[in-house]
Amino acid sequence: MDLKQIQKTIDRAIKNIWVGKISKDHKSFYLLKEDTLKNALYFHLRSELASLLEKHNVRIYTEYHHGGFIADLAIVKLNEKPGNNNHLKEDIETVLAIIELKYKANGPMKFFEDDVQKIKNYIDATPLATTQYYLAFIHEAEYEYIEDDSWLTLEQQVWAIDRLTELSGQYIDGVMTWTVGSHKSMNEKYRWESISQGGAQGSSN
């Protein structure tokens, strides 16, 4: 399996986990603050991707230094024989995915806007990298329904093409709603539907 196929498998898993499992964790009161969201996503990724992680030396790390910043979650590929250098970070061949998470009950939009800018900073700092980026945002506030709504401005959506996916959870008409919005062509034949109160899945076209 080449790197592109590995990333595609990871991409599908992240999307499925967000709409099918993180939504249920929220409904079942497993998510208290941002750290528990991070822990839940880490747990589900480890479980969902267990065979891929072992077979292809792929690992998931939290608080990972990347592009001059600290990422919430990173999915990386190690070399064939890790553990032979001074530090494990020297065994990392490729950063496959970076996930930034934010979980707020309320509060200003700036918290979320700062993470959007953080992704832009990553891309600027590593322009030749093939890393895929994800924004995983839960905002327990009421939003108006807007088709294809995005946390990004139109200008920001330009640099997000083929690099970024938005994972969102917020209240719409009083119902907690979970969506996936992708700015990239990866898994483009896979349809992602908004769900309410957990339980829905994406489906193949």
C-alpha positions, 0 to 999 in steps of 0.5 A: 500500500503506497502513502496515498492509499494509506492516507485515503484509508486514514481519511475515511476512518477519520470521517466515519469516526467523527459522524458515527462515534464521536457523535455518540460519545457526545450524546453519551456524555463521554466528552467533558472538555477538549482533552476528552475529545482528543482522547476519544478520537485517539482511542477510536483511531487506534481501534479503527486503524489497528491493522494498518498501524501495525502493518505499515509502521504508522503511529498516532501521537499527541502534542506533536511538534510540526511546522514550528507549532504543536499539533493536537494529534499527528498520524505519522509513518515511521521508518522500517526499523524505528528505535535505532536513533537517539530519539523516536522523532528521528525515526519519523519519515512522513507526517500523514495527517494533522488534526487540530481540535477545539471544543467549546460550550460557548465563547467567541469565534476567535478560538476556532478562527485561531486554529484555522490560521494555525493550519495555514501556518502549517501549510506555509511552513511545510509547502512541499509536504503532502500532509493532510489536515483536519479541523475537528470543532465542537461548538455547543452553540446555536447555528443557522443551517447553511448548505456547505457552511464552512469555518473558512472564509472564501479566501481561506478556502483557496489554500485549503483545496486538496489539503483540509477537511472540516469536522463540525458539531453544533446545534442547528434548530436545537439539535446537535448536528454533525457534519463533514466538509472536505476541501479535497478530492480524497474519497470524493466518491464517498458521500458524507451526510449531516447527522443529528444525535449520532448514528448516521454513516457515510455511504458509497455512491 
